[in-house]
Amino acid sequence: MFRLYRSHDLTRQLDPEDFQYILTPAGSLKEACIHYDLSYEANGHSLTFGLPKEKYSISPHQRPYERRHRSYADPIYDEVEHELQIGWLVGVDTSRHWSSDRNPFYIDDNGDLIFTPTASSWHAWYKDEITSAYRHAIADRQGRKPAPTQRIHHDYYGPTTVPSGKTLNSKAVGRLLAAGGVYNGNIEGFHETAQQLGGDAPAGYDQVMNNKGLIIAGASVAAGLTMGRLNPLSELDSCA
């Protein structure tokens, strides 16, 4: 479920393991337009350090809030957008898997919160507000740190069932990561994930990247995955 938080409330209201599910400012604004009423009719002309009015029932036919034409004032929308960019407001969605394209923070093997900048999270205050809240949350729990983030790029492929006999560090998964790296233009990031998985995943990744024909085939598979037309592990097994 998506929720907005004031940055000064994160320490009290968000468990340390949930900081990895913080969304980018742009992603948070998009979700806020679905789950909150950002009109000034519902909120007045300023949030005064509060939160916009939450929608308690959301119809699939209900359109997200859209900013008024730029020639008109839309104070609540503009305030939410600005405060998300500087980290005074923070959007969190714990109902979905961690994904590098939505979640700019992850927890490393030491239990530290690591920030990966995105196009919509460039403001230094955004990083500082969240990392400071995380440190205070850890301190409030006697230094107990959460487990590291499982950095598998779920969103690129959708829900995937691993067939019997397959493991998440097999060559097939390595080939899947290579395909995703080529298709999404993030070869290094996907290579790092393959290395972290260990097992045969790095070998499967290298098998694709060292073979021009497999690179093309892998990119085609990744394109099919984004449209939900392929079973990723079986298709990439056939590329071997």
Number of C-alpha atoms within 10 A of each C-alpha: 8 18 16 23 18 18 21 16 13 23 21 11 12 15 14 24 20 16 25 23 23 24 27 27 29 18 18 25 23 16 20 24 19 21 22 22 19 27 20 17 9 13 17 13 14 15 15 10 10 11 17 24 15 15 12 7 8 12 7 8 6 9 10 17 17 13 16 12 8 7 6 8 13 17 19 23 22 13 18 24 18 15 17 28 24 20 24 19 28 27 24 22 22 16 9 11 18 24 21 19 14 19 23 22 25 25 22 15 12 10 18 19 23 14 17 12 15 16 9 13 21 15 15 12 14 21 20 14 18 24 18 15 20 23 16 16 23 19 13 12 11 8 12 12 20 19 14 16 18 15 20 18 18 15 15 19 19 13 10 10 10 14 9 6 6 13 14 16 19 22 27 26 26 31 31 27 29 33 29 27 22 20 20 14 11 12 16 12 16 24 20 13 19 30 16 15 18 15 16 19 27 24 20 24 25 16 18 26 21 10 11 11 11 19 21 16 18 27 19 15 23 28 19 16 18 15 11 13 11 16 15 24 21 12 18 24 14 9 15 12
